[in-house]
Amino acid sequence: VGSEMCIRDRLVDLGADVRWVSCNIYSTQDHAAAAIRMVVDLDRFATEFVATIAAEGTKFGITRIGVHTGEATVGNFGGDVFFDYTAMGDTMNVAARLEGANKAYGGHVTISGEALAHAGGAVDGVITRPIGRLRVKGRDEPLATFEAFAPDDPRATYVTDYMAAYVRL
């Protein structure tokens, strides 16, 4: 995974080919589009990895990703006993809530309407479908949400039929 340049702020080696990476996209004009493309690539990698190890008889969970854009407080937090470099704030809370919403919707990648708007409403190489307006803890107003797919993702084949039904609502 690495379609976009990013500043890696965490890397946890879980052995073999499994790594968890949290990163911040370099400050660019199209940071939201870059982040969305990157997580779609990450989803592709995770889905292929799960299929590979399942074929070997190992069960592994689904990777779920939430994407939101905005300001966050980033830095070293903690004290004498525990010290951690992390990001905090409403932006992080919303992204975490979107990640969790994937379980209810059966999705892998959920992005906020704000992130998609910052990306210009569409991202080259990414198919999106509206999920609906989601109430997230910590926010008064519901949040527009979208699911994102790579064009070659088998789940993307249903998007055309889904969109035809969605516009009728």
Disulfide bonds with the S-S distance in Angstrom:
none
